[in-house]
Structure formats: C-alpha cells, structure tokens
Amino acid sequence: MQEIIVAFVEPLAEWTVRPICRQLSYVFHYDSNIEHLTRKVQELRDKRERVNLEMKPAREASQIIGPGVDRWLGDVDKIIQEKETSFSEETVAGKTACCNGWLPNLKCRHSLGRKAKKMTDEVDKLLANEPRTIAHPALHPEVEFQPTEDLLHEGGSSSEASNQEQLPACEGKNINFDSRRSTIRDVMEALKGNQFNPIIICGMGGIGKTTLMGQIFEKAKEEGLFDEYTKATIKESLDKAPDVIQIQGELAEYLGKKILEDEKERGPRASKLRQRLSQGNKKILVMLDNVSTTTSDLLWEIGIPPSCKLLVTSRQQDLFKDMDRRKNFSIDGLPDRDAWSLFKKTAGSAIESDLELHVVAEKVLEECAGLPIAISTIGTALKGESIAIWKNALKELEKANPENVPGVIEHVYGKIKFSYECLRNEEAKSCFLLCCIFEESADIPIEDLVRYGLGLELFKGIDSMVEGRNRMETLVQTLKSRFLLLDSDDKPEFVRMHDVVHDVAVYIASEEFVEKKNDGVEKRIVVRDKAKTVKLMDWPAKNSVAEKSTYCTSLSIKGLCRLLLLRTLPLTGIPLEPPPTILSRMKDITVLVIESMSPLSLLPSLPVLKNLHTLCLDVCDLKCDVSIIGELRTLVILSLCGSDIEQLPDTFKNLSNLRFLDLSICSELKIIPPGVISSLSRLEELYMWHSFEDWVVEKLASIETTNWISQLEAEERVDESEEVDYRETSLDTWKRFNRLAVEQPANIGNQFRKEVQGLDRANDEHTRWANSMDWKTGILAELLSLSHLTTLEVVLPPVNKLLTSNLFNKLERFKIFIGWKQHILWDLKHDGNYLRVHDLDGSAVMGGGITLLLKKTSILEFRMKNLTEPQALNVLDTMLMKLTMRTNSWGSWEGSL
C-alpha cells in the first residue's frame, strides 16, 4: 500500500510541486538570475571580441571565414542587444516595485527572473558553440608550368606584353632527358639547404630553362619541400625595366589575389606582399622566370623577403652579382641521344622508319645543334611533310635563312635575336655580328676580334692597343654572360658561337634582314657569305679550283665594304693565289685578312686601299718583294705571322702609324734593315717569338770584333806554354764568323746560331764577346729605343745592356727569353707572362730593368752564373708569389710557377 502511495505521489509532485517551486524561484531569485546573466553576457562579449580580432587579419590576407562564424556573431550581437534592452538598470528598477517602491511587484519580478534564466541558457549555448576555426586559407590558383621554354615577344623586340606567342605545344612536354638529371639533382640539393639563395638556372634562349624549372617545381611539390609556391614571368621589353606591378600581381595570384586588391602603388603593394610572404614559419618558394636585368633593390621593390627561397631562370650569368649566396646552374644543349628523342617525338616516327627521310632528318637535326626550341619547332613544322620539303628546309637552315620553315624565324631566331637586341651597347652588338664572319662551329680567336675591331674602328674613344684589347675583353665577357658567345673547349684565348646563334647572327647581319628593318641602327653591319662576296669581288673564273678552295666573307658598314677575309680551306694542298683584280671594287676596305695563300698577285693592288688599318697576311707565301706594303701609311695593325718572309723591306720605315706588328713564327726572317725598327716609334705591341734572332750578328764585322780576335790571339799565345782544355769556340771560328759577316752577310746569322746552339756547356766566350760590343747603335739598339711597347714576345741575346734598358718599363704582356739556347722553347704553351733569363751575370740582374717584370711574371726561369740563394730569395720576394726552387748541378738557380 505504501509503495502504491509513493508511486502516485512522486509524479504528482513532479507535475505540481516542482513547477510551483520553479515559478516561485523566478520571483525570489530574479536578482541573482539577472546577475548571472550579466556575467555570462560579459563572457560572451569577450569571446565575440576575440573572434573579431582573428577575423580582421584573416580578411586582410584574403582567407575564407569559416562556415557559421558570421551566423554565430549575428546571434551573439542579437542576444547582447536584447539583454541590454530588457535588463538595463532603469528597466529593472521600474518593474520590480510598485506603490512608489513600497511594495514589490511580484508579477514583474517573476517575468524578469524567468526571462533572465532562459536567456542565460541561450548564452551558454552560444558559448559552447564558439567557432574553433575562424578562417581557412583562400582558395587560389595553383602554380602551373606550360610546356614552353621562355615567353617570346613578337619578332624578339616587342615592347608590349600582349605581343606574345605560344611556342609549339609539344616542346619539351614532360620529357625527362638523361642529360638534365644531374642538374635537377643539384638544384634540388641547393633548394633543400640554406647555403645558396637565389638559385639561378641560366642558359641561352630556347635551351629549356623554363621547362627545367617546371620539372624542379613538380619534384619539390612531390617531396614536400615547401608549404607554398608562387611564380611570376618577367615580361621585359627592350626599352623598359621589369614591370614590378605586373610581377607583384602574378605573385599575389598564387598567394591570394585580394592581398593587393585595394593597392595601386608599388611601395604599399610590396609591403603587403612582403608581409604575406613572411607570415608565420611557412617555407615558401618564389620562382621568377625569364629575368634579364636586375637592380640592387629589385627584390625589395617587388616585395620578396630574404626568408623566401628564390629560384630564377635567366639568359644572363651575371644576375644578382651583389648577393654572395647566389648559385648559378648553366645548362647546355641536348646531347645527340636526347636531341633525337625530342626530334622523334615532334617530327614523328617516320624519321626512323623511312630510310631516305632518316638521312635528311639527321642533317636537319645537326643544324639544330642540340637547342630544344629549334628541335621542337622544326620537328613540328616538318612532321608529315614530303621529302622535298625536308630537303628544302635543310638547305634554308644551312644558309641561315629558313623563311619557309614555319615557326623558326619567330620562335627560334626570335629568342636569340631578342637577346641581341637587349644589348644596351652598340659596340657589343657590333662585336656579336663581327663573330659571324668566322665559319660555323669555329673557334674564334679573341686576338683576331681585337685586330679586326680596331681596324674597323668599332670602338669609341680608344687611344691605344691596350685600351682596345681591354674593351674587346669587356665586350666578349658581356656576350658570354648572355650566352651569345661560349667558352671554347680548353682554349682560354678563344670563344665560340653555338651553331644556331651563329645562324641568327648571320641572319641579323644579312642584307635582306637589314632591308626589312630599315631603322638606321640595323644598317650598321652587313655580312656577306661566300657567294655574295665572290660576286662583289667579281671573281673571274667562277667555280675554279682557287674559288672552290677559298673561304671568303666580307663585311660592310653603312653600305661600304670594310672587311675582306680570304682563307685557303684546309687540306687543299699548296697555297692558292687569288685573282689580282678582286680588290678593284673594294677600295674602302679598312681590314684585309689573307690566310694560307700566295698573295703575290694582290700586292700591286694594295696601294688603292687608302684607308687600310689592319693587314693580316698570316701563313702566306711572302718569298717576294713586299716593299709595297710600306706604302700603306694608314696601317695601324700588320700581321705576317707564320709567313716565310726573309727580309723586311726598307719601305717599312714609312709605317709611322703602326702600333701592332706580328712577326711570330717567321722562321725564315733573317734581315731587318737599319732604321726600320726605330722608325716604328708608335709601336705598342711587337711579336717576334720563333722569328728573327740575329740581334748580335751585325756586330761580327765591327771594330769591337776585330779587337776581340786580337785579344783571343794574345790569350792563345799565353796558353801555348800551358796545357789547356779544348776551347769550344776557337780563334779560327771567330775569324770565320768575321769573314762571313763581310762576304756573306745573309748567311752569317744561321752559321752563328748553329755554333751557339751546338755547344754543350755554358757559352761564356759568346757572352763576353757580346758584352764587349757597343750597343748604342745597331738593330738591338733600335729595339731598345721603342718607348711605347706594352706587349713584347722576343728572344734576346744575354747582353748587360738589357739590364739598364727602358724596354721593359711599360710592358704588361710579354714572353721573353734572354740567352743563347732558345730552340727548345718553340712548343711552349702557357697562360700568362713568361720570362726566362740565361747566361747573364746573376749578381748584376737584381735591381736592373728586368726586376720590373718580376711582379708581372707568371712563369719564371733563371739560369745564371753567380746567382746566390739570397739573391734568388730576393726574386721570390719581388714576385710575391710561391715558386718552386731548385739548384742545378752547376750552381745556377731556377724557379718556375
């Protein structure tokens, strides 16, 4: 019965007593309910403020606000507003009492307490549902790389960014070349470490730099090297600096476009971009494609902070030179195997299956010289075409005028031509075009560029050979830094042109291109190939053996032919003789170069060249009267290197303007008339290595030699009473020399050299004899009188006069041997200045004029009598360089670098 009563009473109490108590609590606890609500609302206010603080930078960073955040904030604002309206102090005070405050208003208190309790429950729900994630990174485009190399401006010279053309879509598409794997590996290692920044992928236009950057980007993403990636392609025109606004916009696009939405000025945009790229501890890779020029503060102007890793592609090697941590990765053309793979992919498999086409395709591919853009463009253009079209394309490519091969002029030549047009210096452009007078794939001697450039007067404000040489070195370095010239393999004194670059240079310098441009500047230089040069020369007997065996080219400046180069092609046998009339239409020539020929028929025509500055008759047959060269009074540079000239003509005295004379390897040169060398008073560079050696021969018929013979006769009479060793140079020998000097002056030099060089021991007698001569007159004295020499290559006798001569004072470049035995030096190959001193008195050398050369010497060898070790150490101190010393068996000292 009790259980039944409890079961009945409990629900009754639940339904009646508890509601009654709850309702009464609203009346009696209304004030505590309101206080509790106030505390909760204040807590809600604090939460709302925190959310708003987090939302502000998120919106500025163009992040996406999380779902429900705005709705939560709306509900919070609504309930806070309601609380402030319903529970203000005035409202509560006015509703909780009646009868002027003497009696409580129970109904209103009940209402307030009940409402405060329910509102508190709602606030608790809002507090419990506070957003945990306020914002998310904005969705923005991911970095992508099209399978193209570089952006191409129309014709390579457009100043508008809109004038861009897409390269063939197949170019380099996802082909992983074996030859590029090592570069990708090295760049990835550089990206992973902290040692290098920026990292620069550099190479000539069309070589595949952008494609390689894309492959590296994909690999970095795959390995998770960075948290974010962004890139921009520099659209730079010829006459404008990089468009910083455009670069900032592209970078922002991949970071959240709204970063810079309200900013129009470069400075504020850079600041916001820099702030975004520096946010948090994220690792960000910034990629800049096709950078061609930089200033010291370019990265700051763009808004790229040092904390970002920077990957750059460029056609220049000297970017960011002021940044010590930069690292260059140069990429070359594709090797044969990779080149064929790309060509097959673009041209189709028919180039392998069709045997006739295969032969032509191989030759076409050779013309591409491993340049990916050329391979893909030409392959795409010729895919599916007939064999006749392939053969025509080959012929046009060989002639550097592929007008009928679609895309080559625009996409291949255009890239390289744009690099040429970006050269700020007209001298650099002229130097580039000058290089195309050499054959394709040829090693180009920098020395030849100096001689031809000075002869053509391409340089402004040049007063000396040294200045001209320095200018050319600067221009060559400029072209190399832009990959328009390349280093020659193992030949530091040579450069070379990539075959396609050579074709582009020929194309730019062609008459047809100049006529198309018609803009004044492009009319500066025109280079004519063999066919056009032969026509210009009006070569008689076309297709003759002489014509077919000759390489020739010519160069015109502003419509006038200024340079003519003739060279017998290798393996053609004896030197050829060009027709005597070929100069009749070239009277304005300033540079004439004839190599490995017999120019005898041309010599009479030389005086018509009234403005000739440079004459090179190298490796030519000059066993004839060359006195007519002396009539070329405008000559500045004369080279007879490797020729078989036997005697310098007396008319060379007229060459008072000559500053450069090359007689190297003129081994037949025996006679230099008195007064010739001293007449060349402006001479700055003299090359006589492996050439004239008879500086002392003329003294054999002098009074001093007669006195020397008398002295030897007296010594011999003294020696007759004593047993003496065999005298290496007998009295009879000196008498024979003296007689030959009078009777056969042309043969005395050869006889004297054989005598000197045939001796096994130190030639003290010859040195004593030479030092007894009067060196105030004679050919050697003329040489010693040249006061402007800066370059000298010569073999000199060991006479003490050299120790006090001013000959060495201004020398910057030299190859000098002082001594009797010089024949072992002809095959000497070295870089830098060479000095070898034998047979002089070592005690007299120190402190003389030779000492001036020591600080400039790269290779030094001393072999002298009376040279003590302290004096040798003095030489080392003078050179300020480390030398290897050794003492030979007869007490001399030698040192060599």
Salt bridges, closest charged atoms under 4 A:
GLU14 OE1 - ARG18 NH1 2.41
GLU54 OE2 - ARG50 NH1 2.45
ASP70 OD1 - ARG59 NH2 3.44
ASP77 OD1 - ARG48 NH1 2.62
GLU84 OE2 - ARG45 NH2 2.48
ASP121 OD1 - LYS117 NZ 3.44
ASP124 OD1 - LYS40 NZ 3.30
GLU130 OE1 - LYS47 NZ 3.42
GLU130 OE2 - ARG50 NH2 2.19
GLU130 OE1 - ARG132 NH1 3.54
GLU142 OE1 - LYS221 NZ 3.89
GLU149 OE2 - LYS209 NZ 3.26
ASP150 OD2 - LYS209 NZ 3.13
ASP150 OD2 - ARG315 NE 3.74
ASP178 OD1 - ARG181 NH2 3.22
ASP186 OD1 - ARG185 NE 3.96
GLU189 OE2 - LYS192 NZ 3.92
GLU223 OE1 - LYS192 NZ 3.32
GLU223 OE2 - LYS219 NZ 3.76
GLU228 OE1 - ARG276 NH2 2.57
GLU228 OE2 - LYS282 NZ 3.42
GLU250 OE2 - LYS235 NZ 2.74
GLU263 OE2 - LYS272 NZ 3.69
GLU301 OE1 - ARG266 NH2 4.00
ASP318 OD2 - ARG482 NH1 3.93
GLU352 OE1 - LYS344 NZ 2.86
GLU356 OE2 - LYS391 NZ 3.66
GLU362 OE2 - HIS358 NE2 3.07
GLU398 OE1 - LYS395 NZ 3.73
GLU403 OE2 - LYS516 NZ 3.01
GLU421 OE2 - LYS417 NZ 3.64
GLU421 OE2 - LYS517 NZ 3.72
GLU426 OE2 - LYS429 NZ 3.65
GLU427 OE1 - ARG471 NH1 3.00
GLU439 OE2 - ARG567 NH1 2.84
ASP443 OD2 - LYS491 NZ 3.19
GLU447 OE2 - ARG451 NE 3.18
GLU447 OE1 - ARG469 NH1 2.50
ASP487 OD1 - LYS480 NZ 2.54
GLU511 OE2 - ARG528 NH2 3.36
GLU512 OE2 - LYS532 NZ 2.87
GLU595 OE1 - ARG567 NE 2.80
ASP618 OD2 - ARG451 NH1 3.93
ASP650 OD1 - LYS653 NZ 3.08
ASP662 OD2 - ARG451 NH2 2.91
GLU668 OE1 - LYS670 NZ 3.98
GLU684 OE2 - ARG659 NH1 3.37
GLU685 OE1 - ARG469 NH2 2.40
GLU685 OE1 - ARG813 NH1 3.93
GLU693 OE1 - ARG753 NE 3.08
ASP694 OD1 - ARG753 NH1 2.28
GLU713 OE2 - LYS735 NZ 3.15
GLU715 OE2 - ARG768 NH2 3.33
ASP719 OD2 - ARG727 NH2 3.22
GLU728 OE2 - ARG761 NE 2.86
GLU765 OE2 - ARG727 NH1 2.59
GLU812 OE2 - LYS856 NZ 3.55
GLU861 OE2 - ARG836 NE 3.51
GLU861 OE2 - HIS838 NE2 3.21
GLU861 OE2 - ARG863 NH2 3.58
GLU894 OE2 - ARG863 NH2 2.55
GLU894 OE1 - ARG886 NH2 2.55
